[in-house]
């Protein structure tokens, strides 16, 4: 929704100012289709040549993500903290025997199933499950555990950013592709140098639409979408840091509730539940646990 409003403002202000200044939209509209074909086709072709098919597909999904926004809401962060509380409490009270069934089949777990939106994030569920499972086989050195989790997060983050980097490179190249389209228009104009001035003027104006379109697409469409996608990827990586903080704190022999409180302080400020809100959520979760708190 917010993206649509932004694009509407761009179109109205850019073309509106052109028309108010006495510009003739007929020239722009006449040149727009073939200039867009040249620029868009060249950009798409270069994008496919310069990237793997996986990156191309992820870029398409990334554009959708840029329009949808971050999938994490205030309630999701509260649920994540509550989920971690339930898992760590089960681990503390029942040991490996109690926690392993929840880690082996999260979709059938009475703890995970309380949070369907979190359960749908397979990467996060696997991340939490894998490192809690490591702790069941005596991989409990907090420093080694933290280093392994940070490396895992960095790898996942790097893979997520590949599509965003590709889109940003495309945005950076679009002004040059606009020049390519404009040069073709100039070549066409020079071939018609014997035409009247008004025709030549319209042809040169049409050629300049290529430069205009390349710059507009770069700085007002593809560039902003790439920037928005970067912010969303950064936001969507925060839950991994929160899970790491809670699990490492627990591995350092801190009480479960203290580990969760430390993780709460890692939550982005705009989404972080207050101490009282989290306390209420944890009290509710305690009633559903099958182990004694």
ABEGO torsion letter per residue (X at the ends): XAAAAAAAAAAAAAAAAAAAAGBBAAAAAAAAAAAAAAAAAAAAAAAAAABBAAAAAAAAAAAAAAAAEBABBAAAAAAAAAAAAAAAAAAAAAEAAAAAAAAABAAABAAAAABAAAAABAAAAAAAAAAAAAAAAGBABAAAAAAAAAAAAAAAAAAAAAAAAAAAAAAAAAAAAAAAAAAAAAAAAAAAAABBAAAAAAAAAAAAAAAAAAAAAAAAAAAAAAAAAAAAAAAAAAAAAAAAAAAAAAAAGBBAAAAAAAAAAABBAAABBBAAAAAAAAAAAAAABABBX
